[in-house]
């Protein structure tokens, strides 16, 4: 049984999950051995938005790997705009590429700050993920990365709010997650992945509410999730590592990198995968010929063509082809890939819509259709209707003032009658 994690510090912290049967130990002779259990690591990033700080302005350290520290500036003036009981927010996984580390996806911490996501940056064993067709050590040794991701979700999500756990920093200031402000649910989990990470989030798509694979995805219908799952795919038109027209096994075709073309014929283009996902996973509307109804938008300046399944769909289905782009690996993924915030907005919109809200991309805000009963950042939190609740609308506030005014008038009227009664009784 996996123990629920008590989150106790803001910023980025390294966490560990004990999992069974890992091939990670090496004996004194350099031979790999299988351990009955081992600890796998991931980085957890919690925006400082969800923390309490005792003084008005403080600088404190958050522990990271191998004793490194970084400074976080906290300003209480930009803290919680209102308080609700256990605000439900998205949990987002950001998965690295083959032969990469979590650092290639670390820029998602600033995106998590903007959108109020809790972020997970998992670490693949020997910089790889076992996503059936890709890649490297994890694939060759049958590492169960699906269970690793599932275990992290079980570890972090709960139906109950987190218990408060105080942490005192070097300056003696108490900073901790406010349990009344943060809640995570396995129904609100999202996954973005690049290359091998893209293969992984689509391979484990049934763990997520929506996925965004970049330069890598599953090809076979049998590997797709069995329930509707939103997807936002991306690929470079000149990608020679994972080719947009598929990773074919034929000797006459160009191969993909990393042995992806060696084991099974994955000769399906990104457009083919998009249409199958739309039709069979998300059950999107089709025309008389059985073709999915599709809209197209093109950014002439950036050379990006984006396609979306239209009509009635049980979940959103989109993909973008980036003209003249390769694998988004130069000079770095952060600089080469231009649509990380678009993906974040896709996740945020999905979370908001699932709670019957309307997402405002400009303000990064979920507007609740039922403002009387539901509130919070993603309209997922029942409101406790105490007079101290500041999440009332202006109309509700005016009504409350009218009600209070009427009560005062009634009270004054009773007092006047009492005084007059006493006066006349004295005279008599």
C-alpha positions in Angstrom: 0.0 0.0 0.0 1.4 3.4 -1.0 1.6 5.9 1.8 -0.1 9.3 1.0 2.5 12.0 0.7 2.3 15.0 3.0 3.6 18.0 1.0 5.5 20.3 3.4 7.6 22.7 1.4 7.1 25.1 -1.5 9.3 25.2 -4.6 11.1 22.1 -6.0 11.9 19.2 -3.8 13.2 15.7 -4.6 10.8 12.9 -3.6 11.2 9.1 -3.6 8.8 6.3 -4.3 9.6 2.7 -3.4 8.8 0.4 -6.3 9.2 -3.4 -6.8 11.8 -5.3 -8.9 14.1 -2.6 -10.3 17.3 -3.4 -12.2 19.2 -0.5 -10.8 21.9 -2.0 -8.5 25.4 -2.8 -9.6 27.7 -5.0 -7.6 31.4 -4.6 -7.0 32.2 -6.5 -10.2 30.1 -4.1 -12.3 27.3 -6.7 -12.7 23.7 -5.5 -12.6 21.5 -7.1 -10.0 17.8 -7.1 -9.4 16.6 -5.7 -6.1 13.3 -6.8 -4.5 12.5 -3.2 -4.0 14.2 0.1 -4.8 13.6 3.8 -4.5 12.9 5.9 -7.6 13.0 9.6 -7.6 11.0 12.4 -9.0 11.0 16.2 -8.5 7.9 17.8 -7.1 7.2 21.5 -7.7 4.6 23.4 -5.7 4.0 27.0 -6.5 4.6 29.4 -3.6 1.0 30.6 -4.2 -0.1 27.7 -2.0 2.1 28.5 0.9 1.8 30.4 4.1 4.6 32.8 5.2 4.7 34.3 8.6 6.3 37.6 7.8 5.5 40.1 5.0 8.5 39.5 2.9 11.1 36.7 3.3 13.7 34.9 1.3 14.2 31.2 2.1 15.9 28.1 0.8 14.1 25.0 -0.6 16.2 21.8 -0.6 17.0 20.3 -3.9 19.1 17.4 -5.1 22.6 16.9 -3.6 22.4 19.8 -1.2 21.9 22.4 -3.8 19.6 25.3 -2.9 17.9 28.1 -4.7 16.3 31.3 -3.4 12.6 31.9 -3.6 11.1 35.3 -3.2 7.8 35.3 -1.3 5.5 38.4 -1.2 2.4 38.0 0.9 0.7 40.7 -1.1 0.5 38.3 -4.1 -0.7 35.4 -2.0 -4.1 33.7 -1.9 -6.9 36.0 -3.3 -9.6 34.0 -1.4 -9.8 31.0 0.9 -11.8 27.9 0.1 -11.7 24.5 1.7 -9.3 22.3 -0.2 -8.9 24.0 -3.6 -8.7 21.3 -6.3 -5.9 22.1 -8.8 -4.4 20.2 -11.7 -1.4 17.8 -11.2 0.8 18.0 -14.3 3.6 15.5 -15.3 6.4 16.8 -17.5 8.4 13.9 -19.1 11.9 14.2 -20.4 13.4 12.8 -23.7 15.7 9.8 -24.2 19.2 10.5 -22.9 17.9 13.6 -21.2 17.2 14.4 -17.5 14.4 16.2 -15.8 16.3 19.5 -16.4 15.2 19.6 -20.0 11.6 20.0 -18.7 12.3 22.2 -15.7 11.1 25.4 -17.4 7.6 24.0 -16.7 8.1 25.2 -13.1 7.5 28.8 -14.3 4.4 27.6 -16.2 3.2 25.9 -13.1 3.5 29.2 -11.3 1.4 31.0 -14.0 -1.3 28.4 -14.1 -1.3 27.2 -10.5 -0.4 23.6 -11.4 1.4 21.2 -9.0 4.2 19.8 -11.2 5.9 16.4 -11.3 9.3 16.0 -13.0 9.9 12.3 -13.1 13.4 10.7 -13.6 13.7 7.8 -16.0 16.2 5.0 -15.2 19.4 5.7 -17.2 17.7 8.6 -18.8 15.1 6.5 -20.6 11.4 5.4 -20.5 9.9 2.0 -21.3 7.1 3.1 -23.6 6.8 -0.2 -25.5 8.6 1.0 -28.7 11.0 3.5 -27.2 13.6 3.6 -25.8 17.0 2.5 -24.6 17.8 0.9 -21.2 14.3 1.1 -19.8 12.8 -0.6 -22.8 15.6 -3.2 -23.1 15.3 -4.2 -19.4 11.5 -4.1 -19.1 11.4 -1.3 -16.5 7.8 -0.8 -15.4 7.5 2.9 -15.9 3.8 2.8 -16.2 3.5 1.6 -12.6 6.1 4.2 -11.5 3.9 7.0 -12.8 0.7 5.4 -11.4 2.5 5.1 -8.1 3.4 8.8 -8.0 -0.3 9.6 -8.7 -1.4 7.3 -5.9 1.2 8.9 -3.6 0.1 12.5 -4.2 -3.6 12.3 -4.7 -6.2 11.8 -2.0 -9.9 12.5 -1.5 -8.9 14.4 1.7 -7.0 17.6 2.1 -3.4 17.5 3.1 -2.4 17.8 6.7 -0.4 20.8 7.5 3.3 20.2 8.2 5.4 23.1 9.3 8.9 23.6 8.0 11.3 26.1 9.5 13.8 27.6 7.2 17.3 28.9 7.9 15.9 32.3 8.8 13.5 30.9 11.3 10.4 31.6 9.2 7.7 29.0 9.1 6.7 28.3 5.5 4.4 25.4 4.6 1.6 24.3 2.4 -1.8 25.5 3.6 -3.9 22.4 3.7 -7.1 24.5 3.3 -5.8 25.8 -0.1 -4.5 22.7 -1.9 -6.0 19.4 -3.0 -5.0 16.9 -5.7 -7.3 14.3 -7.3 -6.4 11.5 -9.7 -9.3 12.8 -11.9 -7.3 16.0 -12.5 -4.0 14.7 -13.8 -2.3 15.8 -17.0 0.8 14.7 -18.9 3.2 16.5 -21.4 6.2 14.6 -22.8 9.0 15.3 -25.3 10.3 12.5 -27.6 10.7 9.4 -25.4 8.5 11.3 -22.9 5.9 11.8 -25.6 5.8 8.0 -26.2 5.4 7.6 -22.4 2.5 9.9 -21.8 0.5 8.3 -24.7 1.5 4.8 -23.6 0.2 5.7 -20.1 -2.6 7.9 -21.4 -5.3 6.2 -19.3 -3.6 7.7 -16.2 -4.3 11.2 -17.5 -7.2 13.5 -18.2 -5.3 14.9 -21.2 -1.9 14.4 -22.8 0.4 16.5 -25.0 3.0 14.4 -26.8 5.8 16.3 -28.6 8.0 14.5 -31.2 6.9 11.1 -30.2 3.6 9.1 -29.6 2.1 5.7 -29.8 1.1 4.4 -33.2 -1.2 1.4 -32.7 -4.9 1.6 -31.9 -4.4 -1.2 -29.4 -2.0 1.1 -27.4 -4.5 4.0 -27.2 -6.6 4.5 -24.1 -10.0 2.8 -23.9 -11.8 5.9 -22.5 -12.1 9.4 -24.0 -8.8 11.3 -23.4 -8.0 14.8 -24.7 -4.8 15.0 -26.8 -2.7 17.9 -28.2 0.0 16.5 -30.4 3.0 18.3 -31.9 5.7 17.4 -34.5 8.4 19.0 -36.6 8.0 18.5 -40.3 11.8 17.9 -40.7 12.2 15.6 -37.7 14.7 12.9 -38.6 14.8 11.3 -35.1 11.1 10.4 -34.9 9.7 11.0 -38.4 6.3 12.7 -38.8 5.3 10.1 -41.4 6.0 7.2 -39.1 8.8 4.9 -38.1 8.6 2.3 -40.8 10.3 -1.1 -40.7 10.6 -1.4 -44.5 14.2 -1.6 -45.8 13.3 1.0 -48.5 12.3 3.7 -46.1 14.3 6.0 -43.8 14.5 4.8 -40.3 13.8 6.6 -37.0 16.4 6.9 -34.3 17.0 4.8 -31.2 15.9 1.5 -32.7 12.3 2.6 -32.9 11.9 1.1 -36.5 13.5 -2.2 -35.6 10.8 -4.2 -33.8 7.4 -3.3 -35.3 6.2 -1.5 -38.4 5.0 1.9 -37.1 4.4 3.4 -40.5 1.5 5.6 -39.4 1.9 9.4 -39.8 0.9 11.9 -37.1 -2.2 12.8 -39.2 -3.2 9.1 -39.2 -2.7 8.8 -35.5 -4.7 12.0 -34.9 -7.7 10.7 -37.0 -7.7 7.3 -35.3 -7.5 8.9 -31.8 -10.4 11.3 -32.7 -12.6 8.6 -34.2 -12.0 5.6 -31.9 -10.9 7.1 -28.6 -12.8 10.4 -28.5 -15.7 9.3 -30.7 -15.7 12.4 -32.8 -18.3 13.1 -35.4 -17.6 11.8 -38.9 -18.9 12.6 -42.4 -20.8 10.2 -44.8 -17.5 8.7 -45.8 -16.4 7.9 -42.2 -13.9 10.8 -42.1 -13.4 12.9 -39.0 -14.6 16.5 -39.4 -11.5 18.7 -39.1 -10.8 22.4 -38.9 -7.4 24.0 -39.7 -5.6 27.1 -38.5 -2.3 28.3 -39.8 0.2 30.8 -38.3 2.0 32.1 -41.4 4.7 33.9 -39.5 5.7 30.9 -37.3 4.9 28.3 -39.9 2.7 26.2 -37.6 -0.4 24.4 -39.0 -2.9 23.2 -36.3 -5.8 20.8 -36.9 -8.7 20.1 -34.6 -11.5 17.5 -34.7 -14.8 19.4 -34.9 -18.4 18.5 -34.4 -19.3 16.4 -31.4 -16.4 14.8 -29.6 -16.3 13.3 -26.1 -12.8 14.9 -25.6 -10.7 17.5 -27.5 -8.4 16.2 -30.2 -5.7 18.5 -31.8 -2.4 18.3 -33.5 0.1 20.9 -34.8 2.7 20.5 -37.5 5.7 22.8 -37.1 7.1 23.6 -40.6 10.9 23.6 -40.9 11.4 22.3 -37.4 13.3 19.1 -36.5 13.2 17.5 -33.1 13.1 20.7 -31.1 16.5 19.9 -29.6 18.5 22.9 -30.7 19.7 25.1 -29.0 17.5 23.6 -26.3 14.0 22.2 -26.1 12.9 25.2 -24.0 14.0 27.6 -26.7 13.1 25.5 -29.8 9.6 24.5 -28.9 7.3 27.5 -29.0 4.0 26.2 -27.6 4.6 25.1 -24.0 2.2 27.7 -22.8 -0.4 26.7 -25.4 -0.2 23.2 -23.9 -0.6 24.6 -20.4 -3.6 26.5 -21.6 -5.0 23.3 -23.1 -4.7 21.5 -19.8 -6.2 24.5 -17.8 -9.1 24.8 -20.2 -9.8 21.1 -19.9 -9.7 21.2 -16.1 -12.0 24.3 -16.1 -14.5 22.9 -18.6 -14.7 19.6 -16.7 -16.0 21.6 -13.7 -18.6 23.4 -15.8 -16.5 26.6 -16.0 -15.4 28.9 -18.8 -11.7 29.3 -19.3 -10.3 32.8 -19.9 -6.9 32.3 -21.6 -6.0 36.0 -21.4 -6.5 36.3 -17.6 -5.6 32.6 -17.0 -8.9 32.3 -15.0 -11.7 29.8 -14.8 -15.0 31.6 -14.5 -17.6 29.5 -12.6 -21.1 29.1 -14.0 -22.3 28.3 -10.5 -20.6 31.0 -8.4 -22.9 30.5 -5.5 -21.9 26.9 -4.8 -18.6 26.4 -6.6 -15.4 28.4 -6.5 -11.6 28.1 -6.4 -9.0 28.4 -9.2 -10.7 25.8 -11.4 -14.3 25.9 -10.2 -13.9 22.6 -8.5 -14.2 23.5 -4.9 -17.5 23.7 -3.0 -17.8 27.0 -1.2 -18.6 27.2 2.5 -21.0 30.1 2.8 -19.8 32.0 5.8 -20.0 35.8 5.8 -16.2 35.9 5.7 -16.2 34.2 2.3 -14.8 36.9 -0.2 -15.6 35.0 -3.3 -19.1 36.5 -3.6 -20.1 38.3 -6.8 -20.8 42.0 -6.7 -24.6 41.3 -7.1 -24.5 38.9 -4.2 -22.6 41.6 -2.2 -25.2 44.2 -3.0 -28.0 41.9 -2.0 -26.3 41.1 1.3 -25.9 44.8 2.0 -29.6 45.4 1.3 -30.5 42.5 3.7 -28.2 43.9 6.4 -29.7 47.4 5.9 -33.2 46.1 6.3 -32.2 44.3 9.5 -30.8 47.5 10.9 -33.9 49.5 10.0 -36.1 46.9 11.8 -33.9 47.0 14.9 -33.9 50.8 15.1 -37.7 50.8 14.6 -38.2 48.4 17.6 -35.9 50.5 19.7 -37.8 53.7 19.0 -41.1 52.0 19.8 -39.6 50.8 23.1 -38.4 54.3 24.1 -41.8 55.8 23.3 -43.6 53.1 25.3 -41.4 53.8 28.3 -42.0 57.6 27.9 -45.8 57.5 27.8 -45.9 54.9 30.6 -43.9 57.3 32.8 -46.3 60.1 32.0 -49.3 58.1 32.9 
